[in-house]
């Protein structure tokens, strides 16, 4: 209860400052308490990012490096999803630079590339100015998610960039539990 209360309270504070963006947690939860942590985020006014690796694929920097680039990573991921009957699973691609944002946009604009599964672009550790530029370039074709170094001090400015979502692991991995005790006086 104390942990849930702390998560809900922290989420409420972040969500209020993040508006109009929607506040998300990350998968960084306590083992065995993932569902409870995510429920507390909902109670606090946030939304859940993913429950696990099965409900949305996230192509991160290491995947991109191992595959030989964003296009190759997306192609391999979509092939895997198709081969395994998982065509309804969506893909989120992480971009750390404006060049990577432009690469994802080029994939969307390339008629030879099938990227129906890519529905979200994570803007990871970008400056507020770059996030705003990226949102303008994407022009509503994908949801956008700001992530990395999101604090209570920065979340308001990030929310004003036009991103769809803001995610912060701090909602669940850095929570301070509310100190609740029941003392009985006789």
C-alpha positions in Angstrom: 0.0 0.0 0.0 2.8 2.4 0.9 4.6 1.8 -2.4 1.4 2.1 -4.4 0.5 5.4 -2.7 4.0 6.8 -3.4 3.8 5.7 -7.1 0.3 7.2 -7.5 1.3 10.4 -5.8 4.4 10.8 -7.9 2.5 10.0 -11.1 -0.1 12.6 -10.3 2.6 15.3 -9.8 4.3 14.4 -13.1 1.0 14.0 -15.1 -0.2 17.4 -14.0 3.0 19.1 -15.3 3.2 16.9 -18.4 -0.1 18.0 -19.9 -1.1 18.0 -22.7 1.2 15.0 -23.1 0.2 11.7 -21.4 2.5 10.4 -18.7 3.7 6.8 -18.9 5.9 4.7 -16.7 8.5 2.3 -18.1 8.9 -1.4 -17.5 11.4 -0.6 -14.7 9.3 -2.1 -11.9 10.0 -4.2 -8.9 10.1 -8.0 -9.7 6.8 -9.5 -8.8 5.1 -6.2 -8.4 4.9 -5.1 -12.0 1.1 -5.2 -12.2 0.7 -3.5 -8.9 3.2 -0.8 -9.8 1.4 -0.2 -13.2 -2.0 -0.1 -11.5 -0.7 2.6 -9.1 0.4 4.6 -12.2 -3.2 4.4 -13.5 -4.6 5.5 -10.1 -2.2 8.5 -10.2 -3.5 9.6 -13.6 -0.8 8.2 -15.9 -1.1 5.4 -18.5 0.7 2.2 -18.9 3.5 1.9 -21.5 3.8 -1.8 -21.9 3.1 -4.7 -19.6 5.9 -6.8 -21.1 7.9 -7.5 -24.2 4.9 -9.2 -25.7 2.6 -6.3 -26.2 4.8 -3.8 -28.1 8.2 -4.3 -29.6 10.7 -1.6 -28.7 13.7 -1.3 -31.1 16.4 0.3 -29.0 19.9 1.5 -29.8 21.5 -1.9 -29.3 19.0 -3.6 -31.6 19.7 -0.9 -34.3 23.4 -1.4 -33.9 23.2 -5.2 -34.1 20.9 -5.1 -37.1 23.1 -2.6 -39.0 20.7 0.4 -38.9 17.2 1.4 -38.2 15.8 0.2 -41.6 17.4 -3.2 -41.1 16.1 -3.5 -37.5 12.6 -2.5 -38.5 12.6 -4.9 -41.5 13.9 -7.8 -39.3 11.3 -7.1 -36.6 8.4 -6.9 -39.0 9.6 -10.2 -40.7 9.7 -11.9 -37.3 6.2 -10.6 -36.4 4.8 -11.8 -39.7 6.5 -15.2 -39.5 5.0 -15.7 -36.0 1.5 -14.5 -36.7 2.0 -11.4 -34.6 1.1 -8.8 -37.2 -1.1 -6.9 -34.6 1.9 -6.2 -32.4 3.1 -2.6 -32.8 6.7 -1.4 -32.9 8.3 1.6 -31.2 11.6 2.8 -32.6 14.1 4.7 -30.4 15.8 7.7 -31.9 18.6 9.5 -30.1 19.5 12.1 -32.8 17.7 14.2 -35.4 19.4 12.1 -38.1 17.8 9.0 -36.6 14.4 10.8 -36.6 14.9 11.6 -40.2 15.7 8.0 -41.0 12.5 6.8 -39.5 10.5 9.5 -41.4 12.2 8.3 -44.6 11.0 4.8 -43.9 7.5 6.1 -43.5 7.8 7.9 -46.8 9.4 5.0 -48.8 6.7 3.1 -50.7 9.0 0.1 -51.0 9.2 -0.2 -47.2 6.3 -1.7 -45.3 6.3 -0.1 -41.9 2.6 -0.5 -40.9 3.8 -1.8 -37.5 5.8 1.2 -36.5 3.4 3.4 -34.6 5.6 5.3 -32.1 8.9 7.0 -32.2 10.8 7.4 -28.9 12.8 10.6 -28.7 15.5 9.5 -26.2 17.6 12.0 -24.2 16.9 14.7 -26.7 16.9 18.4 -25.9 13.5 20.2 -25.7 14.3 22.1 -28.9 15.1 18.9 -30.8 11.9 17.2 -29.5 9.9 20.1 -30.7 11.6 19.9 -34.1 11.1 16.2 -34.3 7.4 16.5 -33.5 7.1 19.0 -36.3 8.8 16.7 -38.8 6.7 13.7 -37.8 3.6 15.8 -38.3 1.2 13.4 -36.6 2.2 10.3 -38.7 3.4 8.6 -35.5 2.9 8.9 -31.8 5.9 10.4 -30.2 7.4 9.6 -26.8 9.9 11.6 -24.9 12.2 9.6 -22.6 15.4 10.0 -20.7 16.3 12.5 -18.0 12.6 13.2 -17.3 12.3 14.9 -13.9 9.6 16.8 -12.2 11.6 20.0 -13.1 11.8 19.1 -16.8 8.5 17.4 -17.5 6.5 20.6 -18.0 8.8 21.9 -20.7 8.8 18.5 -22.4 5.0 18.3 -22.3 4.9 21.6 -24.2 7.0 20.2 -27.2 3.9 18.5 -28.6 5.0 14.9 -27.8 2.2 12.4 -27.4 3.7 10.7 -24.4 6.4 11.2 -21.8 7.8 8.2 -20.1 9.8 8.1 -16.8 11.2 5.2 -15.0 11.3 7.4 -11.9 7.6 6.8 -11.4 8.3 3.2 -10.3 12.0 2.7 -9.7 12.7 5.9 -7.6 9.5 6.2 -5.7 9.5 7.1 -2.0 6.9 5.1 -0.2 4.3 7.1 1.8 5.0 6.4 5.5 1.7 5.0 6.8 1.4 3.4 10.2 -1.5 2.3 12.3 -1.0 3.1 16.0 -3.5 2.1 18.5 -3.9 4.1 21.7 -5.5 2.5 24.6 
